[in-house]
């Protein structure tokens, strides 16, 4: 059995990874909708020429559609997810899954009432093979008990290709809510923390005075009952880098360390998904390019079996609550 998918919103390019990975697992899709013009539309129609653009109601009312993929403007994602869940659909939504605590409260209520799955595709974990290998190594005890994670998440601005909503705080939710939700997800995953305090949070607009709602730098420190975390986010990646950002994850354990160079490896021919492991017996460089991406198949199984193997629902809620709370904390100091 496979899932039949519908698409609501293609405003962010993450829709390509979301849809491609689900299709690779045997899912099907025939119809999509987006609210107004999207900068991704030309590429989307070229990539998926067999998919038919339709009305939103056509997707919501179609009983054959099991799951809806949502990559609309971030501030619109919560309302679409709520509509979909009330229509009996499970949901995979691009990060951030929502942009305010009020939206999150309404999502929680709807999820509890309907029993549907609300899954946020944190692609910096779910679409990176090196993270699969790191998860396996940590689970096997390769570095002992995890004490801290450090996430560095630089991005290229590419201002000429960005739609207006990228610069509107109320639309994208702020840098900690948006990009930071990726990093909080990884912190929770690797430390196992459930009780977390935002010890420090900061956001700035350092270089774009003509876009006052834009935030090009952010950082936060997390204190959890399973470990600690530091996150740095920025839009300062120079053009010389062969990709959109040199995203890295450092995992400190009691018996070793892991570093992931996810999207490139500076000073080397361009390569991705490199993992560096040091512990009591190893000093290893590991190419993880062929490691699997279990999230997508796990999510399909969750839809079919009503389980929570891809990512626990409570952890998804907790990630977005922490990201939005950190954003609010940072902005009280701006």
C-alpha positions as CSV (number, residue, x, y, z in Angstrom):
1,X,0.0,0.0,0.0
2,X,1.3,3.5,-0.9
3,X,-0.1,6.9,0.0
4,X,-1.8,9.3,-2.4
5,X,-0.7,12.8,-1.8
6,X,-2.0,16.3,-2.4
7,X,0.1,19.5,-2.4
8,X,-1.1,22.8,-0.8
9,X,1.4,25.6,-1.4
10,X,4.7,25.5,-3.2
11,X,6.1,28.9,-2.1
12,X,9.3,27.5,-0.6
13,X,11.7,25.3,-2.6
14,X,11.7,22.7,0.1
15,X,8.6,21.3,-1.6
16,X,10.9,19.6,-4.1
17,X,12.7,17.5,-1.5
18,X,9.4,16.7,0.3
19,X,7.6,15.5,-2.8
20,X,10.6,13.8,-4.5
21,X,11.4,11.7,-1.4
22,X,7.8,10.6,-0.9
23,X,7.5,9.7,-4.6
24,X,10.7,7.7,-4.3
25,X,9.0,5.7,-1.6
26,X,6.2,4.8,-4.0
27,X,3.7,7.4,-3.2
28,X,1.5,9.0,-5.9
29,X,0.3,12.5,-6.5
30,X,-1.9,14.0,-9.2
31,X,-3.1,17.5,-8.0
32,X,-1.5,20.6,-6.4
33,X,-2.7,24.1,-5.4
34,X,-0.9,27.3,-4.4
35,X,-2.3,30.6,-3.3
36,X,-1.3,33.2,-5.9
37,X,2.0,33.3,-7.8
38,X,5.0,31.4,-6.4
39,X,8.6,31.9,-7.5
40,X,8.9,28.1,-7.6
41,X,6.0,27.6,-10.0
42,X,7.9,27.4,-13.3
43,X,10.4,24.9,-11.9
44,X,7.7,22.9,-10.2
45,X,5.7,22.5,-13.4
46,X,8.8,21.6,-15.3
47,X,9.8,19.0,-12.7
48,X,6.3,17.6,-12.3
49,X,4.6,18.1,-15.7
50,X,2.0,15.4,-15.0
51,X,0.6,17.1,-11.9
52,X,-2.5,19.1,-12.4
53,X,-3.0,22.5,-10.8
54,X,-6.5,22.7,-9.2
55,X,-8.6,24.4,-6.5
56,X,-7.8,23.9,-2.8
57,X,-11.2,22.3,-2.2
58,X,-10.6,19.7,-4.9
59,X,-7.7,18.4,-2.8
60,X,-9.3,18.7,0.6
61,X,-12.5,17.0,-0.6
62,X,-10.8,14.1,-2.4
63,X,-11.3,11.0,-0.2
64,X,-8.4,9.2,-2.1
65,X,-5.8,11.7,-0.8
66,X,-4.2,10.3,2.4
67,X,-1.7,13.0,3.1
68,X,-1.2,16.7,2.2
69,X,2.3,18.3,1.7
70,X,2.4,22.0,2.6
71,X,5.1,24.4,1.7
72,X,3.1,27.6,1.6
73,X,4.3,31.0,3.0
74,X,5.2,30.1,6.6
75,X,2.5,32.2,8.3
76,X,-0.1,30.4,6.2
77,X,0.9,26.9,6.9
78,X,-0.9,26.5,10.2
79,X,-4.4,27.3,8.8
80,X,-3.8,25.0,5.8
81,X,-2.7,22.2,8.1
82,X,-5.8,22.6,10.3
83,X,-8.0,22.6,7.2
84,X,-6.4,19.4,6.0
85,X,-6.6,17.6,9.3
86,X,-10.2,18.5,9.7
87,X,-10.8,17.1,6.2
88,X,-9.3,13.8,7.4
89,X,-5.8,14.2,5.9
90,X,-2.5,13.6,7.6
91,X,0.0,16.4,7.0
92,X,3.6,16.9,6.2
93,X,4.5,20.6,6.4
94,X,7.7,22.4,5.6
95,X,9.5,24.0,8.5
96,X,8.6,26.2,10.3
97,X,5.3,24.4,10.8
98,X,3.8,27.5,12.3
99,X,4.9,31.0,13.3
100,X,3.1,31.9,16.5
101,X,2.2,30.2,19.7
102,X,-1.5,30.8,19.0
103,X,-1.2,28.9,15.7
104,X,0.6,26.1,17.5
105,X,-2.2,25.9,20.1
106,X,-4.8,25.6,17.4
107,X,-2.8,22.9,15.6
108,X,-2.5,20.9,18.9
109,X,-6.2,21.2,19.5
110,X,-7.0,20.1,16.0
111,X,-4.6,17.2,16.1
112,X,-6.0,16.0,19.4
113,X,-9.6,16.2,18.0
114,X,-8.9,14.6,14.7
115,X,-6.1,12.1,15.5
116,X,-4.4,13.1,12.3
117,X,-0.6,13.3,12.0
118,X,1.1,16.7,11.9
119,X,4.7,16.2,10.9
120,X,7.1,19.0,10.2
121,X,9.8,18.0,7.7
122,X,13.0,19.2,9.4
123,X,15.0,18.6,6.3
124,X,18.4,19.4,7.9
125,X,17.9,16.1,9.8
126,X,15.5,14.1,7.7
127,X,17.1,14.8,4.3
128,X,20.8,14.5,5.3
129,X,22.3,11.0,5.1
130,X,25.1,12.0,7.4
131,X,22.6,12.6,10.2
132,X,21.3,9.1,9.7
133,X,24.8,7.8,10.3
134,X,25.3,10.1,13.3
135,X,22.1,8.9,14.9
136,X,23.2,5.3,14.5
137,X,26.6,6.0,16.0
138,X,25.1,7.8,19.0
139,X,22.5,5.1,19.5
140,X,25.3,2.5,19.5
141,X,27.3,4.5,22.1
142,X,30.2,5.5,19.9
143,X,30.7,8.8,21.8
144,X,29.1,7.9,25.1
145,X,26.3,10.1,26.6
146,X,25.7,13.3,24.5
147,X,26.5,16.4,26.5
148,X,26.1,19.1,23.9
149,X,25.2,19.9,20.3
150,X,26.5,22.9,18.4
151,X,24.7,23.8,15.2
152,X,26.1,26.3,12.6
153,X,23.6,27.1,9.9
154,X,24.9,29.8,7.4
155,X,22.9,30.6,4.3
156,X,23.5,32.6,1.1
157,X,21.2,35.6,0.8
158,X,20.5,35.4,-3.0
159,X,18.4,38.5,-2.6
160,X,17.4,38.8,-6.2
161,X,15.6,35.5,-6.2
162,X,13.8,36.0,-2.9
163,X,10.0,36.8,-2.9
164,X,8.8,39.7,-0.8
165,X,7.6,37.5,2.0
166,X,11.2,36.4,2.9
167,X,11.7,39.9,4.2
168,X,8.5,40.3,6.2
169,X,8.8,39.3,9.8
170,X,5.2,38.3,10.2
171,X,5.3,36.1,7.1
172,X,8.4,34.0,7.7
173,X,8.3,34.1,11.5
174,X,11.8,35.4,12.3
175,X,15.2,33.7,11.9
176,X,15.0,31.6,15.1
177,X,11.5,30.3,14.4
178,X,12.3,29.6,10.7
179,X,15.9,28.3,10.4
180,X,16.2,27.7,14.1
181,X,13.5,25.1,14.2
182,X,15.8,22.8,12.2
183,X,18.5,23.2,14.9
184,X,16.2,22.7,17.9
185,X,14.9,19.5,16.3
186,X,18.5,18.2,16.1
187,X,19.2,19.3,19.7
188,X,16.2,17.4,21.0
189,X,16.9,14.4,18.9
190,X,20.5,13.9,20.0
191,X,20.3,14.9,23.6
192,X,16.9,13.4,24.3
193,X,15.9,16.5,26.2
194,X,12.2,17.0,27.1
195,X,12.5,19.8,29.6
196,X,14.3,22.7,27.9
197,X,15.0,26.3,28.8
198,X,16.1,29.0,26.3
199,X,19.0,30.5,28.3
200,X,19.9,33.1,25.6
201,X,18.4,34.3,22.3
202,X,19.4,37.1,20.0
203,X,18.4,38.3,16.5
204,X,19.8,41.1,14.4
205,X,19.4,42.8,11.0
206,X,23.0,43.7,10.4
207,X,23.2,44.3,6.7
208,X,19.8,45.0,5.2
209,X,18.4,48.4,6.5
210,X,16.2,48.6,3.4
211,X,14.4,45.4,4.6
212,X,13.7,46.2,8.3
213,X,11.8,42.9,8.8
214,X,14.8,40.8,7.7
215,X,17.0,39.1,10.3
216,X,20.4,38.1,9.0
217,X,21.9,36.8,12.2
218,X,20.5,34.8,15.2
219,X,21.8,32.7,18.0
220,X,20.5,30.8,21.0
221,X,21.6,28.7,23.9
222,X,19.5,25.8,25.1
223,X,19.7,24.1,28.5
224,X,18.0,20.7,28.6
225,X,17.5,17.9,31.0
226,X,19.5,15.7,28.5
227,X,22.2,18.1,27.5
228,X,23.0,21.6,26.3
229,X,22.9,23.3,22.9
230,X,24.3,26.3,21.0
231,X,22.9,27.5,17.7
232,X,24.2,30.1,15.3
233,X,22.2,31.1,12.2
234,X,23.2,33.6,9.6
235,X,22.8,34.8,6.0
236,X,26.4,35.6,5.4
237,X,27.6,32.7,3.3
238,X,30.0,34.2,0.6
239,X,29.5,33.5,-3.1
240,X,32.8,31.5,-3.3
241,X,31.1,28.6,-1.5
242,X,29.9,26.0,-4.1
243,X,26.5,25.6,-2.3
244,X,24.0,27.5,-0.3
245,X,25.7,27.1,3.1
246,X,28.3,25.3,5.1
247,X,25.9,23.7,7.6
248,X,27.7,21.8,10.4
249,X,26.6,19.9,13.4
250,X,29.0,19.1,16.3
251,X,27.9,16.4,18.8
252,X,30.0,16.3,22.1
253,X,29.8,13.1,24.1
254,X,31.4,11.8,27.3
255,X,33.6,9.4,25.2
256,X,34.0,11.1,21.9
257,X,32.9,13.7,19.3
258,X,31.2,13.7,16.0
259,X,31.3,16.5,13.4
260,X,29.0,16.6,10.4
261,X,29.9,18.6,7.3
262,X,26.6,18.3,5.7
263,X,26.6,20.3,2.5
264,X,30.3,20.9,1.6
265,X,33.8,20.3,3.0
266,X,35.8,23.6,2.7
267,X,39.1,23.4,1.0
268,X,38.3,20.0,-0.7
269,X,36.6,19.2,-4.0
270,X,32.9,19.8,-3.4
271,X,31.5,16.8,-1.5
272,X,28.7,16.4,0.9
273,X,27.7,14.3,3.9
274,X,31.1,13.9,5.5
275,X,31.2,12.7,9.1
276,X,34.2,12.9,11.4
277,X,34.4,10.6,14.5
278,X,36.9,10.7,17.3
279,X,36.6,8.4,20.3
280,X,38.8,6.1,22.4
281,X,39.7,3.8,19.5
282,X,38.9,5.7,16.3
283,X,39.9,8.8,14.4
284,X,37.8,8.4,11.3
285,X,36.5,10.3,8.3
286,X,33.3,8.6,7.0
287,X,31.5,9.3,3.7
288,X,27.8,9.0,4.4
289,X,26.5,9.9,1.0
290,X,24.8,6.4,0.6
291,X,23.2,6.3,4.0
292,X,19.4,6.0,3.9
293,X,16.8,8.7,4.7
294,X,14.3,6.7,6.9
295,X,12.0,9.5,7.8
296,X,9.9,9.2,4.6
297,X,9.3,5.5,4.8
298,X,8.7,5.7,8.5
299,X,6.1,8.5,8.0
300,X,4.3,6.3,5.4
301,X,4.2,3.5,7.9
302,X,2.9,5.9,10.6
303,X,0.1,6.9,8.4
304,X,-0.8,3.3,7.6
305,X,-0.4,2.0,11.2
306,X,-1.2,5.2,13.2
307,X,2.2,5.1,14.9
308,X,4.8,7.7,15.7
309,X,8.1,6.3,14.4
310,X,9.2,9.1,12.0
311,X,9.2,11.7,14.8
312,X,7.1,11.7,18.0
313,X,4.2,14.1,17.8
314,X,5.1,15.6,21.1
315,X,8.7,16.3,20.0
316,X,7.4,18.1,16.9
317,X,5.2,20.3,19.0
318,X,8.0,20.9,21.5
319,X,10.4,21.9,18.7
320,X,8.1,24.6,17.3
321,X,7.2,25.8,20.8
322,X,10.9,26.3,21.7
323,X,11.7,28.0,18.4
324,X,8.9,30.5,18.7
325,X,9.6,31.1,22.4
326,X,13.3,31.7,21.5
327,X,12.2,34.2,18.8
328,X,10.0,36.1,21.2
329,X,12.7,36.1,23.9
330,X,15.2,37.5,21.4
331,X,12.9,40.2,20.1
332,X,12.2,41.6,23.6
333,X,15.8,42.7,23.6
334,X,15.8,44.3,20.1
